[in-house]
Amino acid sequence: MSQRDAGADEGGELELSPARADAGGTPRVEHPPQSTDRRFSALFGTDLVGLAVLDTDGTVTEANGRLRQMTGLAPDHPPLPFANLLLPAYRDAFAELGKQMWGTDPTATISARLAGPAGAGVSVVLSRCAVAEPGGESLVVVVDASMSDETQIEQSRRARELEQANADLQQFVYTIAHDLREPLRSVSSYARLLFERHGDTLDHDAREFLDFIREGAQRMREQIDGLLEYSRVYTQARPFTAVALTLPLEDSVIAMSGELEAAGGSITTDHDLPVVYADRRQISKLFQILLGNALKFRSNRPPTIHIRAQREGRRWRIEVEDNGIGIPTDARHRIFEVFGRLHTSSEYPGCGIGLAIAKRIVERHGGNIEAVPGRTDGATLVFTLSEVPESALQTRQ
């Protein structure tokens, strides 16, 4: 076969134009009137894909270097059917691809595996197009898909390793936190006994030191409990189901009714909240954390909390907005860190792990959570949850 036009202009840029149809409606490659042998030669010499020119019988008359490398063909190979380069199981599909080229689907591709000493079993993707008139020569493009397969295998392996590392880390955190409880309980108990039995004989400094021990033990207990809860987001998770978001919100409001009443707070929503794909118990905990923060960091006004939802593609964006003291712009990321506190414990109680747990819950649900500028001077926390797949709609609870 002589080298052919590949659709390039005289300036050296390769132009790809749609296939034209002949009088009978069969797609074919349109050649410009001028010769572009040099440009076709450059295209045929590519190392990115394998290329082969087939005659009317499907015999390979020319093959580029990349295809020879993939199949082990010698530069002076005798003519052979292209189908012989494929494992037998894929030859019928290649024959069908040749039929589609002339009319039914000229852009069709198939997946196959190569035969031969060099390419045995290598995964490839094949396409075939007409070079000229119907029934004439054709060009086969061979794309090596094995690299993609290997990449997917490597990514899967790394994902498994990461999953195992996360599981080990969660178990480590749980074990350490659990094992610290007993010695901490001893410290706290003996400090209490010392105060009860000998408090009257201690001077002011000694009594103050004991208070420091007891307060420190209490804070450490809260931190350990927080770490245990943080680790349980995955270790004690439940399967996702279709959950009307109103239900976990109601769960959290009931659990916090005393705090809401004491603070004179109110909670409102724009309209009925959506149905999401979630772990109801964890979403209840998520709302408890966010509502609890809104009540804790309130201003001198009665706290108001407003919840709204907006669809974003196949996800729901949930906003929890309050009228509290707000969040400084430069701290909007730090608040989600473990023990990431913006205030001292004397100003606001707590150990600074609540929003880290909230973030972990949202991430387990495949979403994200962030603090954004709100409509008021207070804080607005936004998180996303997935809509319910069709297959799960019947399990709504």
C-alpha positions in Angstrom: 0.0 0.0 0.0 1.2 3.5 -0.8 1.2 6.1 2.0 -2.0 8.0 2.1 -3.6 11.3 3.0 -4.5 11.6 6.7 -6.5 14.8 6.5 -3.8 17.4 7.1 -3.4 20.9 5.6 -0.3 22.2 4.0 0.7 24.0 7.2 1.5 20.7 8.9 -1.6 20.7 11.3 -3.6 17.5 11.3 -7.2 18.1 10.4 -9.8 15.6 11.5 -13.0 15.9 9.4 -16.1 13.8 9.5 -16.4 10.8 7.2 -18.4 11.6 4.1 -20.9 9.2 2.5 -20.8 8.0 -1.0 -23.8 7.9 -3.3 -25.0 4.7 -1.6 -24.8 6.2 1.9 -21.7 4.3 3.0 -19.3 6.3 5.2 -15.8 6.7 3.9 -12.7 8.8 4.6 -12.6 12.0 2.5 -9.2 12.7 1.0 -8.1 16.3 0.1 -7.1 16.6 -3.5 -3.4 17.3 -2.7 -1.0 14.6 -1.7 -0.2 14.4 2.1 2.0 11.3 2.1 4.5 13.0 4.4 1.8 13.7 7.0 0.3 10.2 6.8 3.8 8.8 7.3 4.1 10.8 10.5 0.7 9.6 11.7 1.6 6.0 10.8 4.8 6.3 12.8 3.1 7.1 16.1 4.1 5.2 19.2 0.7 5.9 20.9 -1.5 3.3 19.1 -1.1 0.4 16.8 -2.2 0.9 13.2 -2.7 -1.6 10.5 -3.9 -1.3 6.9 -6.0 -4.3 5.7 -6.9 -5.2 2.2 -10.4 -6.3 1.1 -9.9 -9.7 2.6 -8.9 -8.4 6.0 -5.2 -9.2 5.4 -2.6 -7.0 7.0 -0.6 -5.2 4.3 1.1 -2.6 6.5 1.6 -2.3 10.2 3.2 0.5 12.2 6.0 0.0 14.7 3.7 0.2 17.7 1.5 -2.7 16.4 4.6 -4.8 15.6 5.8 -4.2 19.1 2.5 -5.2 20.6 2.1 -8.4 18.5 5.7 -9.4 17.7 5.3 -9.0 13.9 8.5 -8.7 12.0 8.9 -5.7 9.6 9.0 -8.1 6.7 6.2 -10.3 7.9 4.3 -12.3 5.3 0.6 -11.3 4.7 -1.7 -12.7 7.3 -5.3 -12.0 8.4 -5.6 -9.4 11.1 -8.0 -11.8 13.0 -5.0 -14.1 13.5 -3.5 -11.5 15.8 -6.4 -12.0 18.2 -7.3 -14.8 20.5 -9.9 -17.1 18.8 -12.7 -16.0 21.2 -12.5 -12.4 19.7 -12.3 -13.2 16.0 -16.1 -13.3 15.4 -16.5 -9.9 17.1 -13.8 -8.5 14.8 -15.5 -9.8 11.7 -18.7 -8.1 12.9 -16.8 -4.9 13.4 -15.8 -5.1 9.7 -19.5 -5.3 8.7 -20.4 -2.3 10.9 -17.7 -0.2 9.4 -19.6 -0.2 6.1 -22.8 1.2 7.3 -24.5 0.1 10.6 -22.1 1.7 13.0 -18.9 3.1 11.4 -17.6 4.4 14.8 -18.0 1.0 16.7 -15.2 -0.3 18.9 -14.7 -3.7 20.6 -12.5 -5.0 23.4 -10.3 -7.9 22.6 -7.1 -9.7 23.6 -4.1 -10.2 21.4 -2.5 -13.6 20.4 1.1 -14.2 19.5 4.3 -14.5 21.5 4.7 -10.7 22.2 1.0 -9.8 22.8 -0.5 -13.0 24.2 -3.4 -12.0 26.4 -2.8 -8.2 26.2 -6.1 -6.3 26.5 -6.8 -3.9 23.6 -9.6 -1.8 22.2 -10.1 -2.0 18.4 -11.7 0.3 15.9 -11.9 0.0 12.1 -12.6 2.6 9.5 -12.8 2.6 5.7 -9.9 4.1 3.8 -11.7 4.6 0.5 -14.6 3.1 -1.4 -16.9 0.4 0.1 -15.4 -3.0 0.1 -11.9 -1.6 -0.2 -9.0 -1.1 2.2 -9.5 -0.3 5.8 -7.5 1.0 8.7 -7.5 -0.7 12.1 -6.6 1.3 15.3 -5.3 -0.8 18.2 -5.2 0.8 21.7 -3.4 -1.0 24.4 -5.8 -1.2 27.4 -3.5 -3.3 29.6 -2.0 -0.2 31.2 -5.5 0.9 32.2 -6.1 -2.6 33.7 -2.8 -2.5 35.6 -3.6 0.9 36.8 -7.0 -0.2 38.1 -5.5 -3.2 39.8 -2.9 -1.0 41.5 -5.5 1.5 42.5 -7.6 -1.3 44.0 -4.6 -2.6 45.8 -3.8 0.8 47.3 -7.4 1.3 48.2 -7.5 -2.0 50.1 -4.2 -1.1 51.9 -5.6 2.3 52.8 -8.8 0.8 54.1 -6.8 -1.6 56.2 -4.6 1.2 57.5 -7.7 3.2 58.5 -9.2 0.2 60.2 -5.9 -0.4 62.1 -5.8 3.3 63.1 -9.4 3.2 64.3 -8.7 0.1 66.4 -5.6 1.7 67.8 -7.4 4.9 68.8 -10.2 2.8 70.4 -7.7 0.6 72.3 -5.7 3.5 73.6 -8.7 5.5 74.6 -10.3 2.5 76.3 -7.1 1.5 78.2 -6.7 5.1 79.4 -10.0 5.1 81.1 -9.0 2.8 84.0 -5.9 4.7 85.2 -7.8 8.0 84.8 -10.6 6.7 86.9 -8.1 5.8 89.6 -6.6 9.3 89.6 -10.0 10.9 89.7 -11.2 8.6 92.5 -8.2 9.0 94.7 -8.3 12.8 94.3 -11.9 12.8 95.4 -11.2 10.6 98.4 -8.2 12.7 99.4 -10.4 15.8 99.3 -13.3 14.2 101.2 -11.1 12.6 104.0 -8.4 15.2 104.4 -9.8 18.4 102.8 -10.2 20.1 106.2 -6.5 19.6 107.0 -5.2 20.9 103.7 -4.2 24.5 103.2 -5.6 26.7 100.4 -2.8 25.9 97.9 -3.2 22.1 98.4 -7.0 22.3 98.0 -6.5 24.3 94.8 -4.0 21.8 93.5 -6.6 19.0 94.1 -9.2 21.0 92.2 -6.8 21.2 89.2 -6.3 17.5 89.3 -10.0 16.8 89.4 -10.8 19.3 86.6 -7.9 18.0 84.5 -9.2 14.4 85.0 -12.7 15.5 84.0 -11.4 17.2 80.8 -9.3 14.2 79.9 -12.3 11.9 80.4 -14.3 14.0 78.0 -11.5 13.9 75.5 -11.3 10.1 75.8 -15.0 9.7 75.4 -14.8 12.0 72.3 -12.0 9.9 70.8 -14.0 6.7 71.4 -17.1 8.2 69.7 -14.9 9.5 66.8 -13.5 5.9 66.3 -17.0 4.4 66.4 -18.3 6.4 63.4 -17.0 3.5 61.2 -16.6 0.6 63.7 -20.2 0.8 64.8 -21.8 2.1 61.7 -25.1 0.8 60.3 -26.1 0.3 56.7 -27.6 3.2 54.7 -31.3 3.3 54.1 -33.8 5.8 52.7 -34.3 8.3 55.6 -36.7 11.2 55.7 -34.4 13.9 57.1 -37.1 15.2 59.3 -36.9 12.0 61.4 -33.3 12.3 62.7 -33.8 16.0 63.2 -36.8 15.2 65.4 -34.7 12.6 67.3 -32.0 15.2 68.0 -34.6 17.9 69.1 -36.2 15.5 71.5 -32.7 14.5 72.9 -31.9 18.2 73.4 -35.3 19.5 74.5 -34.0 20.4 78.0 -31.1 22.5 76.6 -33.4 24.2 74.0 -35.9 25.1 76.7 -33.3 26.4 79.0 -31.8 28.6 76.3 -35.1 29.8 75.0 -34.1 28.5 71.6 -36.2 27.8 68.5 -35.7 25.6 65.4 -37.4 26.2 62.1 -37.2 24.8 58.5 -38.1 26.2 55.1 -40.3 23.3 54.2 -40.3 19.5 54.5 -36.8 18.2 54.4 -35.8 15.7 51.7 -35.3 11.9 51.9 -31.6 11.0 51.8 -29.6 7.8 51.7 -28.0 7.6 55.2 -27.5 6.0 58.6 -30.4 7.5 60.6 -28.6 7.1 63.9 -25.5 8.9 62.7 -27.5 11.7 61.1 -29.3 12.2 64.4 -25.9 12.5 66.1 -24.8 15.0 63.4 -27.8 17.2 64.1 -27.2 17.0 67.8 -23.7 18.2 67.3 -24.7 21.1 65.1 -27.6 22.1 67.2 -25.5 21.8 70.4 -22.9 24.1 68.9 -25.5 26.7 68.0 -26.9 26.7 71.5 -23.4 26.7 73.1 -22.0 29.6 71.0 -25.1 31.8 71.2 -25.0 35.6 71.6 -27.0 37.6 74.1 -30.1 37.0 72.0 -32.4 34.0 72.2 -30.9 31.4 69.9 -32.7 30.7 66.6 -31.6 27.9 64.3 -32.9 27.6 60.8 -32.5 24.5 58.6 -32.9 24.5 54.8 -32.2 22.0 52.0 -31.5 22.5 48.3 -30.9 19.9 45.6 -27.6 19.9 43.8 -27.6 17.3 41.1 -27.9 13.9 42.8 -27.1 15.3 46.2 -28.8 17.5 48.8 -27.1 20.5 50.3 -28.3 21.0 53.9 -27.7 24.4 55.7 -27.8 24.9 59.5 -27.8 28.6 60.2 -27.9 30.2 63.7 -27.7 33.8 65.1 -24.9 33.1 67.5 -21.4 34.6 67.8 -20.3 33.3 64.4 -17.0 31.8 63.2 -14.0 33.8 62.2 -13.1 33.5 58.5 -9.6 32.2 59.2 -10.9 29.5 61.5 -13.5 27.9 59.2 -11.2 24.9 58.5 -9.7 24.6 62.0 -13.0 24.0 63.7 -13.3 20.6 62.1 -9.9 19.3 63.4 -9.8 16.9 66.4 -9.6 19.1 69.5 -9.6 22.2 67.4 -10.9 24.8 69.8 -11.3 28.5 69.2 -12.1 29.3 72.9 -10.7 28.3 76.2 -12.6 25.8 78.4 -13.3 28.5 80.9 -15.2 30.5 78.2 -17.1 27.5 76.7 -17.1 24.0 78.0 -16.2 21.0 75.8 -13.2 19.3 74.4 -13.3 20.5 70.8 -14.1 17.2 69.1 -17.7 17.6 68.2 -17.3 19.1 64.7 -14.5 16.6 64.0 -17.1 13.8 64.6 -19.6 15.7 62.5 -17.1 15.8 59.6 -16.3 12.1 60.0 -20.0 11.3 59.8 -20.6 13.3 56.7 -17.5 11.9 55.0 -18.6 8.4 55.8 -21.8 9.3 53.8 -19.7 10.5 50.9 -20.4 14.2 51.5 -18.5 17.2 52.8 -19.1 19.8 55.4 -17.9 23.3 55.7 -18.5 26.7 57.4 -19.7 29.4 54.9 -20.6 33.0 55.1 -24.2 33.2 56.3 -27.2 35.5 55.9 -26.8 36.6 59.5 -23.9 37.4 61.9 -24.1 33.9 63.2 -22.6 30.7 61.9 -23.8 28.7 58.8 -22.6 25.1 58.5 -23.3 23.3 55.3 -23.1 19.6 54.6 -24.1 17.3 51.7 -25.9 14.0 51.6 -26.8 11.7 48.7 -30.2 11.2 47.3 -31.8 7.8 47.6 -31.0 5.3 44.8 -34.1 3.7 43.2 -33.2 0.4 44.7 -33.4 1.7 48.2 -36.7 3.6 48.0 -38.7 0.7 49.4 -36.7 0.6 52.6 -37.5 4.1 53.6 -37.8 4.6 57.4 
